[in-house]
Amino acid sequence: MSKFPSLEEIESGKTEIIDIPDDADEADLVTREREALGADAEELIDDFPAVDDAGVESGEVATEFPPLEAEPTGNIVLTEQEPEVVSSEEPAPVREWRERQALAIERRDAQSAAEKEKTIKEAQQAIDDFYNNYNEKVSKGIEQVIKESEEFIAARDAEATGSPWSRIVKLIDVTDKAASGKRDKFRMRELLLSLKDDAKAPGGF
């Protein structure tokens, strides 16, 4: 390893190359530099303060970044922040409102079911009453028809028996009211009644 002469040495005519051994340490190099530079070495040292390997002045590093082992001077209180717990439970007003709504719906459903059942029963009763009345009327009508038929048959049989005069008397009004005030009607009624009661009266015309 060799040391080239400085500019001053070149200007003064000193151009000899100084041989520096390869195993020379940093202190030897600095010493040799100072010897070569002379008085200029101190000015260069003052102009360029010592830097560390990273190229940062040691004083600046010490000022900006204090050593880790330095104890803090103030009272530092570390508080552990508890995680915010989000409650999944509904608020009391909302829960009470839901309960009231559920009770109201339950009451309405029960009332609606009761009214529906009542309507069904009334409709069924109306249908039963209709058919009962209908059947009763039909039965009474049948009985009335049978009775009238029997009476008609009996009357027909009665008219078929006896003399023609008796059947004629049954067809006319023989009451005193019908013959009052009219002499001819009265005499005709008396004649028909006498013929009806006369067993010897002729049976035909």
Sequence and secondary structure as in RCSB ss.txt:
>XXXX:A:sequence
MSKFPSLEEIESGKTEIIDIPDDADEADLVTREREALGADAEELIDDFPAVDDAGVESGEVATEFPPLEAEPTGN
IVLTEQEPEVVSSEEPAPVREWRERQALAIERRDAQSAAEKEKTIKEAQQAIDDFYNNYNEKVSKGIEQVIKESE
EFIAARDAEATGSPWSRIVKLIDVTDKAASGKRDKFRMRELLLSLKDDAKAPGGF
>XXXX:A:secstr
 EE   HHHHHTT    EE  TT  HHHHHHHHHHHHTTHHHHHHHHS  B TTS BHHHHHHHS  TT   SS 
             S  HHHHHHHHHHHHHHHHHHHHHHHHHHHHHHHHHHHHHHHHHHHHHHHHHHHHHHHHHHH
HHHHHHHHHHSS HHHHHHHHS  SHHHHTT HHHHHHHHHHHHHHH TTS S  
